[in-house]
Amino acid sequence: MVERIEISKTDGALKSMAVVHNDMVFLSGVHATDTSGDIKEQTREVLQKIDRLLESAGSDHKSIFVVHIWLKDMRYFGAMNSVWNEWADPANPPARTCVSGELYRSDVLVEAVVIAYRS
């Protein structure tokens, strides 16, 4: 059985923000809703959204396998990492990649995709 959480048509794209199959949880690209903030503020919002979506799926950030992070510009890497390191569980850090590139909206500074499990 597949469970879909928060089906929406965000910025024109029909998607589920989370999909659960068996004990696997897949999160769509998560970005800040309030894009007026700097990279730290947007990163905090992204991580809060990830926590909320994982909780909705019966999981938490200690159960993340991998996170793929996209930054608008690699100059944001250090500031994003400082927020990330406060949030990540030091006993259970996930595998992680971080790349930069043009994101679909110019005001989005960071986006993350998550694969986790339900513990």
N, C-alpha and C positions, 0 to 999 in steps of 0.2 A: 504494500500500500504506500502511496505517496501523499504526503500532507504538504499543502502550499499555504504559506503564511504571508499576509499583507499583499494580496494581488492588487496591482494598481497599474495605471497608465501614466507613469512619471515621465515628464518631458517628452511625451509622445510614444514611449516604449512600453508595451504591455509586458509585465513581468511579475514574478513573485519575488518578494524581498528575501524569502527563505523557502527552501524546499527540504523536506525531511523524508528520508527513505531508510527503513529499518532504524539503525542507530546513527546514521550519517546525516549531518546538517550542512547544507550548502547555502551561503549567503551571496546575494547579488552584489554588484558594486555599490558600496555604501559611501555616501558623501554627505557633507553638511547641508542642511536645509538653509541655515543662516550663513550665507557666503560673504557677509560683510566683514567677518572677522579675519584675523591673520592666520597663519599656518597653525599656530598652537591652538587657537580657538577652534578652528575647523577640525583639527585632529582630535581634540577632546570630544567634540560632538560626534565625530565618526565612531570613536571608541565607545561612547555612551550608547549610540544606536546599535553597535555590534552587541554590547551587553544585553540590551533590551530584546533584540531579535533572538539571540541565543537562549535567553530566559523563556521566551515564547515557545521555543522549540524543545524546551526541557534540558538545556545545556548551559554552559557558562564559559568564560574565557580561559579557564584552566583546562578545558577540553578541546582546545583548538589544535588541529594538526598543522595547518599551514595558512599563512596570510600573504596575499599578493598586494603590494601597495604601489599605487601610481601617484607620483608627484608632478605638479605642473612644471616644476623646475628643481633640479638637484640642489640649488642653493638653499632650499627649504629642509634638506635632509637632517641637519643637526637639530634644528628647532623641533621638527616632527619627532625625531628620535628621543628628545628629552621628555616629551609627553608620553610617547610609547613606553619608555623605560619605567615611568611611574606606574603605568597601567599593567604592563605584562607581569605575569606571575614568575618570579625568579626561579622557582622550583619546577615550573612547567612551561618554559618558553616554547612557543611554536616555531616551526620552520618558517622562514620569512624571506621574501624577495622584495626589492624596492627598485623601481625604475622610474624614469621621467619621460614625459611625452606630452603631446597636446591632448588635453582632456576635452570632452564634448562641449563644455561651457567654459568660457574664459574666467569666470569668477570662482570656479571650483579649483581648489589648490591641492586636494588630496582625495583619493578614492581607494577603498580597500575591498577585496574579495576574500571570503573566509570559508574554509572547510573544517568542520569540527565533528565531534561525536557526542551522543547523549550518554552521559555517565550513569 
